[in-house]
């Protein structure tokens, strides 16, 4: 448990530490002494980084995973609803309105 807390706190600190993309002026340092750097689009020298790798068949993979699990969830819920109705645990009342 303690190692999980340590890993999560370390990940939180590293995720929230970033530096400016171009270091043209003095580096800004926050109260904890960590330098903020943002290297998402360009490197520290200003060079544009290459495009990230594209996952082939991303939407197809998503549908291959999502549709079977939705179908299985549908079957489970349908069978459980039939079980509840069979044992009369959660059956709506049949109120006939004689207006």
Helices and strands as residue ranges (DSSP letters): H 2-15, H 58-86
